[in-house]
Amino acid sequence: MSELKEPILLALSHKPSANLLEDRLCRKGATVVRAPDGEQALQHIRDTSFGVVVAETGLPGRTGLELLQSVPPLQPPFVLMGRRGNDEDVIRAFDMNAFDYFTRPFAPNIVTTRILRVPRLLSTATERPVPALA
């Protein structure tokens, strides 16, 4: 069962990936909202609070990187999906405060686990104060 209280936005134009992730996330108890392009994704982000946004770097309309750039860091947290071998996008995504990044093809169970751990890690980080160094 998912600890995620807010829905997950899947902003993926690659339908097989979107279908597979939606199925796996729903099996874990998550609520999923889908957007096939960046404009619809941006509208969803403006209208709804999401626990995680999973966005494709090559999304039509606005890319996942453009969506990430348009919101404050980790509000909501982004997990980006890109093409294998595109190191520049990975580095750029992390420089822009993406929470995680995976490439296609991917292992569905591993990616599902990585997506669902985002809110747990963020809530743990805000609940535990960092001890001062002497």
N, C-alpha and C positions, 0 to 999 in steps of 0.2 A: 504494500500500500504506500502511496506517495505521501510525503510530508508537505507537499506543495499546496498551499492554500489558494494561491492565485493561478489563473490559467497560464498555459505556455502558448506563445505565438510561434507557429511554424511559418516563416516567410521563405518558402522554398518553391522555385519554379520547376525543379526536377521532380515530377510527380511520383516516380517509383520511390524516391527517398522520402518524400513527404508522406506517402501512404504507409511505408514501412515504419517510420518514426511515430506517426500518429497511432498506429496500431499498438506498438510497443509501449508508448507512453500511457495510452488509455488502459492497457492491461495492468499497468502499475498504479492506476487510480487517478491519473492526471486528467485535467480538462484541457483540451487542445482547441485552439482557434487557428485557422489557416488563412494565409494570404499568398496568392500566386505571383504578386509583383510588389515592388517597393512602395508604390503610391498607396495601395490598399494596406500594406503593413504599417506605413506611417500613420494613416488614419486610425487604425486599430490602436497603435501605441498612444495616440493623442486621446482616444476615447475610453481606453480600458487600462487597468493596472495589471501588468503581467509579472509573474514570478521569474520568467526567463523568456528571452526572445532568441530563437534559433533562426539565423538568417544566412542565406546563400550569398557568397561574395559576388556572384555573377547574376544576381536577381535583376530582372528587367524593371525599368522605371527608375528606381533608386537601388543601388547595390547595397548589399549588407554593410559594407564599409561606410557608405554614405548615410545609411540609417544610424549606424553606431555613432557617427560624427554628429548627428543631429540631436542627440540626447545627452543629458549630464552623465558622467561616469557611473556605471552600475545602476542606473535608474531608467529602465530595468537593465539587469545584467544581460549581456549578449554572449551567445555561443555562435561562432561562425562556421559555416561549411564552405570549403573551397575545393579547388582542383588539386590533385596530387602534383607535387613538384613546383608549386608556385610559392617559393620561399618568401618573396617580397610581400605578398598579401599576408602571410602569417606574421611576419615581423611588423608590418604596418598595423595589423589588427591588435596585436599585443601592445604596441606603442600607443594605440588609441583606447586602451583599457578594455579590450575584449576579455571576457572571463575565461574563455576556452576557444579552441579551434580544432576542427577535425576535417579530414579530407575524404572525398568519395573515390573509390568504394570504401565502405566502413563496416565495422562489425556492429550490427544493430544493438546487441545487448550491452556492449561496452559504451557506445555513444548514449544510449538511453540512461545508463547509470551515471555517466558524466553530466548529462543535462539535469537529472534529478538531484545530484549532489550540490548544485550551485546554491539553491536557497539554504540548504543545511549548513554549508560552509560560511555563507554570509551571515546567517543568524548566529552561528557559533562565534564568529569574529566580533560581532557587535555585543554579544553577551559577556564575553570574557575580556576584561581590561588587560592591556599589555603591561606587564610589570616594568617599572622603571629600572634602568640599568644603573649600577653604582659607579 
